[in-house]
Amino acid sequence: MELKKIDRDFTVCKVEDTSKINMSGEFVFVGKTDEEISLVCATSETPDNTTERSDGWKAFRIEGKLDFTLIGILSKISTALAKNNIGIFAVSTYNTDYILVKEADFANAEAVLKEKGYRITD
């Protein structure tokens, strides 16, 4: 399986409302529940109406369109990283999954995933 490194810094945050989210940004993930509005975006595009934020995330994208019948892809990646004390923040889209790790853990995460047989591209 191939993973692609996404060359940008990400922020994971909560926002008061969606009015200041730049929806034309290349990577914008919004999740809304009855308790919060969460946002993952390029750090440079983080809106000023955040109520909490965590900067310093880097990302891998699982390459290719993932069929819904495929089972355990994210689980295998998260387990490999967890066994090496690397926390993740995962985002799923219709087509694929994104795995975010803190920048300080990114090189180690790449090494662990390569050791597990994943091909990593820039």
N, C-alpha and C positions, 0 to 999 in steps of 0.2 A: 504494500500500500504506500502511496506517495503523499507526503505532507509538504505544503509550501509555506515558507516563512513569509509573513506579511511585514514589509519594511515600513513600519510606522510605530509610534508610541500610542498606547491606548489608555483611556481613563474609564473606570467603572464608577458610576455615580447614581445618585437619586436626584430627581429634579422636582420642583414645585408643580410645574405643569409643562406641557409640550410646546408652548409658544415660542421658546427661544432655541429649540433644537433645529440644527441645520439639516433638514431632511435631504438636501442635495449633496451631502457629504458622501464620499465613496464607501465608508463603513459606518453605518448607523444602525444600532440594534436597540429597539425600544420594547420594554415589557411593562404592561400596566395591569395592576390588580386592584382589588378593593383597598389595599393597604399602601401601595406605593407606585411610583413610576420610576423604573430603572432605565438607565441609558448606558450603552457602551459606544464610545466614539473615539476618533482620533483626539489625542490630548489637546492639540491646537484648536480643536473645534468644540471644546467643552463649554456649554453655556454658563452664563453667570448666575443662573437661578438654581444652582445645585444646593442641596441641603446636606449631602454627605458625598465624599468622593475619595477614590483610591487611584492614584496615578502610578505610573511605572509598570504597565503591562505590555507584553509583547505577544504575538499570536502566530499560531500555525493554522493553516486551512487544510482539511482533508480534501485532496484533489479528486475531481470527478463527481458525477451526480450519484448520490447514494440512494439506492432503492429502499423503500420502507420495509422490505422483507429482510434486509441485512440486519443481523442482530449482534450486539456486543462490540461494535467498533469503538465507540466512545468509552465503554467499560474497560476494554483492554488497554487503551491509552491511559486512562485515568488511573488504573491499577498499577501500571508500570511506573508512572510518575509518583504515585502515592507511596509505593514501596521505597522510593528514593527521597522521601520527604519533600516532594515538590507539589505544592497546592495548585489547583487550576480553577479557572472560571470558564465554563463551557457555554457556548452560544450555538443554537441550532437554527438553521434556515430550512426552507423547503428542500433545497438541493443538497446541503452538506452540513458539516459541523466545523466550528472554530474552537480551538483550545488556546486559552490565554493563560500565560504564566507570568509571574513577576520577572522583571528584567534581570534581577540578580540571579535568578534560577534558569534563565533562558538557555545559556550554553550547556549547562548540565542536563536540562530537559532534552536538548537536541542530541547529546551524546547517549543518553538513556534510550531514546527512541530509535536511534541508529543501531544501537546494540540489540534491540528487540526486532530488528529487521525492517524498520520503516525507512523508506528513501526520502530524504529531505532535500528540497530544492529552494533556491533563492527566488 
